[in-house]
Amino acid sequence: MSRACSVSARRVYGKARVCGLWPARRTMRARRGLAERLHRPAEALGFMGEGYRKVWARLRYKGISVSKERVRRLMREHGLQAPHRDGTARGPKVHDGTIIPGAPNRMWGTDATQVMTRQEGMATVFVALDHFVGDVVGIHAARPGTRFEALEPVHQGIREHFGELEAGVARGLVLRHDQGSQYMSHAFQRELKFLDIESSPSFVKAPEGNGVAERFIRTLKEQLLWVRTFDTVEELRQALLDFKERFHRHWLLQRHGYATPAQVRAAHAPVAEAA
């Protein structure tokens, strides 16, 4: 409309004149309508507190064309932005490398957290993730959280992506973990050697070295562990397995162009098999 030419004046109308005459009520209705739809795609999938980039990506999947900055501005105006911490000042990094390999099944990360159940007390949740894809290769809950239970997510991933638990079956795989007692135990390290997995402990007081598993633990807490209560460890374990499937099918990974973990894994399946 701003490029249209006036028949009487023989000049284009211009953006300023068009915007001045455009009904303000219609514009406000459009802004309110978009604001109301900002979190609906994620809420329908059971996810909460997503940032403006993922909300923008989900709107695009719905066929709604809108800029990232507009989504960010509207979310800020309506109090829909994801909560975040300002952080604390940090000293020099202990390393300048990367923990993201070039293909699936080259580096996995594992970590644990604790959850209180109503009837059985404290349970430990163990996870293992692929550093390249970002998907969950194994997840488990147990009470107590021993070194043997810590191996369960790793065993799940080996069965799914390498085959049976045989000597040397996972040659070439690196496992990143912290220096917790379960992971540094003789039994855990001996099993890694049996499977031919290289043990890669992260630096002390440097959780970013195990950042893939650490970040998933945070997501797991925000989307499941902090918003639900569980009566038994078995109920918790089933909820973790359900979340794993939902995470793979619907969670969006920004570093993979807002693809889901399942899409990334499928796209790199030939590379994974060759590795």
C-alpha positions as CSV (number, residue, x, y, z in Angstrom):
1,M,0.0,0.0,0.0
2,S,2.9,2.4,0.8
3,R,4.2,2.0,-2.7
4,A,0.8,2.7,-4.4
5,C,0.4,5.9,-6.3
6,S,-2.3,8.5,-5.6
7,V,-4.4,9.2,-8.7
8,S,-4.9,12.9,-7.8
9,A,-1.5,13.8,-6.5
10,R,0.4,11.4,-8.7
11,R,2.7,10.5,-5.8
12,V,3.2,7.3,-3.7
13,Y,1.4,7.3,-0.4
14,G,4.5,6.5,1.7
15,K,4.9,4.5,4.8
16,A,4.3,7.4,7.2
17,R,0.9,8.4,5.7
18,V,-0.3,4.7,5.5
19,C,0.7,4.0,9.1
20,G,-1.0,7.2,10.2
21,L,-4.3,6.2,8.6
22,W,-4.2,2.5,9.4
23,P,-6.7,1.5,12.2
24,A,-4.7,1.3,15.4
25,R,-7.4,-1.0,16.9
26,R,-6.6,-3.7,14.3
27,T,-2.9,-3.4,15.0
28,M,-3.4,-3.8,18.7
29,R,-5.7,-6.8,18.2
30,A,-3.0,-8.5,16.0
31,R,-0.4,-7.9,18.7
32,R,-2.6,-9.3,21.4
33,G,-3.4,-12.3,19.3
34,L,0.2,-13.1,18.6
35,A,1.1,-12.6,22.2
36,E,-1.6,-15.1,23.3
37,R,-0.2,-17.7,20.8
38,L,3.5,-17.3,21.8
39,H,3.7,-20.2,24.3
40,R,0.8,-22.4,23.0
41,P,3.0,-24.6,20.7
42,A,5.4,-25.5,23.5
43,E,2.7,-25.9,26.2
44,A,0.8,-28.4,23.9
45,L,3.9,-30.6,24.0
46,G,4.3,-30.3,27.7
47,F,7.4,-28.0,27.7
48,M,7.5,-24.9,29.8
49,G,9.7,-21.8,30.0
50,E,11.2,-21.9,26.5
51,G,13.2,-18.8,25.3
52,Y,12.2,-16.5,22.4
53,R,14.3,-18.3,19.8
54,K,12.5,-21.7,20.3
55,V,9.1,-20.0,20.5
56,W,10.0,-18.2,17.2
57,A,11.0,-21.5,15.6
58,R,7.8,-23.3,16.8
59,L,5.7,-20.4,15.3
60,R,7.5,-20.9,12.0
61,Y,6.6,-24.6,12.1
62,K,3.0,-23.5,12.5
63,G,3.2,-21.3,9.4
64,I,3.3,-18.0,11.3
65,S,5.9,-15.6,9.8
66,V,7.3,-13.2,12.4
67,S,10.8,-11.9,13.3
68,K,12.8,-13.1,16.3
69,E,13.0,-9.6,17.7
70,R,9.3,-9.1,17.6
71,V,8.7,-12.4,19.5
72,R,11.4,-11.3,22.0
73,R,9.8,-7.9,22.5
74,L,6.3,-9.3,22.9
75,M,7.4,-12.0,25.3
76,R,9.2,-9.3,27.4
77,E,6.2,-7.0,27.4
78,H,3.8,-9.9,28.5
79,G,6.2,-11.4,31.1
80,L,6.7,-14.6,29.0
81,Q,10.4,-14.7,28.9
82,A,12.2,-17.8,30.4
83,P,13.7,-17.1,33.8
84,H,17.5,-16.8,33.8
85,R,20.2,-16.0,36.2
86,D,22.7,-13.2,35.8
87,G,25.6,-15.5,36.7
88,T,28.8,-14.8,38.6
89,A,32.2,-13.6,37.5
90,R,34.5,-16.4,36.5
91,G,38.2,-16.7,36.2
92,P,40.2,-17.9,33.2
93,K,39.0,-21.0,31.5
94,V,40.8,-24.2,32.3
95,H,40.7,-25.2,28.6
96,D,39.9,-23.6,25.3
97,G,38.8,-26.8,23.5
98,T,35.4,-28.1,22.5
99,I,33.4,-31.1,23.7
100,I,31.3,-31.3,20.5
101,P,32.7,-34.0,18.1
102,G,32.0,-34.1,14.4
103,A,29.6,-37.1,14.3
104,P,27.4,-39.2,16.5
105,N,28.6,-41.9,18.9
106,R,32.1,-40.5,19.3
107,M,31.6,-38.8,22.7
108,W,29.0,-39.3,25.3
109,G,28.5,-37.5,28.5
110,T,26.9,-38.9,31.7
111,D,25.8,-37.2,35.0
112,A,23.4,-37.7,37.9
113,T,21.0,-35.8,40.1
114,Q,18.7,-36.7,43.0
115,V,14.9,-36.7,43.4
116,M,12.8,-37.2,46.5
117,T,10.0,-39.8,46.2
118,R,7.0,-39.8,48.6
119,Q,7.1,-43.5,49.6
120,E,10.7,-44.6,49.1
121,G,12.8,-41.5,49.9
122,M,15.7,-40.2,47.9
123,A,16.4,-41.6,44.4
124,T,19.2,-41.0,42.0
125,V,18.6,-40.2,38.3
126,F,21.4,-41.2,35.9
127,V,21.6,-39.9,32.3
128,A,23.8,-40.4,29.3
129,L,23.8,-38.2,26.2
130,D,25.4,-38.1,22.8
131,H,27.6,-34.9,22.6
132,F,27.1,-34.4,18.9
133,V,23.3,-35.2,18.5
134,G,22.2,-34.0,21.9
135,D,19.9,-37.0,22.3
136,V,19.5,-39.2,25.4
137,V,21.2,-42.6,24.8
138,G,20.2,-43.8,28.3
139,I,18.3,-42.7,31.4
140,H,17.7,-44.5,34.7
141,A,16.5,-44.1,38.3
142,A,17.5,-46.2,41.3
143,R,17.7,-46.3,45.0
144,P,20.4,-46.3,46.1
145,G,22.5,-44.7,43.3
146,T,25.5,-47.0,43.3
147,R,28.3,-47.4,40.8
148,F,26.5,-50.3,39.2
149,E,23.3,-48.3,38.7
150,A,25.4,-45.5,37.1
151,L,26.4,-47.9,34.4
152,E,22.8,-48.6,33.3
153,P,22.4,-45.5,31.0
154,V,25.7,-46.4,29.4
155,H,24.6,-50.0,28.9
156,Q,21.3,-48.8,27.4
157,G,23.2,-46.7,24.9
158,I,25.6,-49.4,24.0
159,R,22.7,-51.9,23.3
160,E,20.9,-49.4,21.1
161,H,23.8,-48.0,19.1
162,F,26.6,-50.6,19.2
163,G,24.9,-54.0,19.8
164,E,25.4,-56.5,22.6
165,L,27.6,-55.9,25.7
166,E,30.7,-57.6,24.4
167,A,34.4,-56.9,24.9
168,G,35.6,-54.0,22.8
169,V,32.2,-53.4,21.2
170,A,32.4,-49.6,21.7
171,R,36.0,-49.0,20.5
172,G,36.5,-45.3,19.7
173,L,33.8,-44.0,22.0
174,V,34.8,-41.4,24.7
175,L,32.7,-41.0,27.9
176,R,32.9,-37.7,29.6
177,H,31.9,-37.7,33.3
178,D,32.7,-35.8,36.5
179,Q,34.9,-37.1,39.2
180,G,32.0,-38.4,41.4
181,S,32.6,-41.5,43.4
182,Q,30.4,-43.7,41.2
183,Y,32.2,-42.7,38.0
184,M,35.8,-43.0,39.4
185,S,35.1,-46.3,41.1
186,H,37.1,-49.4,40.1
187,A,33.9,-51.2,39.0
188,F,32.8,-48.4,36.7
189,Q,36.3,-47.8,35.2
190,R,36.8,-51.6,34.7
191,E,33.5,-51.9,32.8
192,L,34.6,-49.0,30.5
193,K,37.8,-50.8,29.7
194,F,35.9,-54.0,29.0
195,L,33.7,-52.2,26.5
196,D,36.8,-50.3,25.2
197,I,35.3,-46.9,26.1
198,E,37.9,-44.2,26.8
199,S,37.2,-42.6,30.2
200,S,37.4,-38.8,30.1
201,P,36.9,-37.1,33.5
202,S,36.1,-33.4,33.4
203,F,38.3,-30.9,35.3
204,V,37.6,-30.4,39.0
205,K,35.3,-27.4,39.6
206,A,34.7,-27.0,35.9
207,P,31.2,-28.3,35.1
208,E,31.4,-26.9,31.6
209,G,33.7,-29.8,30.7
210,N,30.6,-32.0,31.1
211,G,28.3,-29.3,29.8
212,V,26.1,-31.5,27.5
213,A,24.9,-33.8,30.3
214,E,24.8,-30.9,32.8
215,R,22.6,-28.8,30.5
216,F,20.2,-31.8,30.0
217,I,20.0,-32.3,33.7
218,R,18.8,-28.7,34.1
219,T,16.2,-29.2,31.3
220,L,15.1,-32.4,33.0
221,K,14.6,-30.6,36.3
222,E,12.7,-27.6,34.7
223,Q,10.4,-29.7,32.6
224,L,9.8,-32.8,34.8
225,L,11.5,-33.2,38.2
226,W,10.6,-29.8,39.6
227,V,7.0,-29.8,38.3
228,R,5.9,-33.3,39.3
229,T,6.0,-35.5,42.4
230,F,6.5,-39.3,42.4
231,D,5.4,-41.9,44.9
232,T,7.9,-44.6,44.0
233,V,11.2,-45.0,42.2
234,E,9.4,-47.1,39.5
235,E,6.9,-44.3,38.8
236,L,9.9,-42.0,38.4
237,R,11.7,-44.4,36.1
238,Q,8.7,-44.7,33.8
239,A,8.2,-40.9,33.8
240,L,11.9,-40.5,32.7
241,L,11.4,-43.0,29.9
242,D,8.3,-41.1,28.7
243,F,10.2,-37.8,28.9
244,K,13.1,-39.2,26.9
245,E,10.7,-40.1,24.0
246,R,9.0,-36.7,24.1
247,F,12.3,-35.0,24.2
248,H,13.6,-36.8,21.2
249,R,10.4,-36.1,19.1
250,H,9.6,-32.5,20.0
251,W,12.5,-30.7,21.8
252,L,14.3,-28.2,19.5
253,L,18.1,-27.9,19.3
254,Q,19.3,-24.5,18.4
255,R,22.8,-25.6,17.4
256,H,21.2,-28.0,14.8
257,G,19.0,-25.3,13.2
258,Y,16.0,-26.0,15.5
259,A,15.8,-29.7,14.5
260,T,14.6,-32.3,17.0
261,P,17.1,-34.9,18.4
262,A,15.3,-37.6,16.4
263,Q,15.7,-35.6,13.2
264,V,19.4,-35.0,13.8
265,R,20.0,-38.7,14.6
266,A,18.2,-39.8,11.5
267,A,20.0,-37.3,9.3
268,H,23.4,-38.6,10.5
269,A,22.5,-42.3,10.6
270,P,25.0,-43.3,7.8
271,V,27.8,-41.4,9.6
272,A,26.9,-43.0,12.9
273,E,27.1,-46.5,11.3
274,A,30.4,-45.7,9.6
275,A,31.9,-44.5,12.9
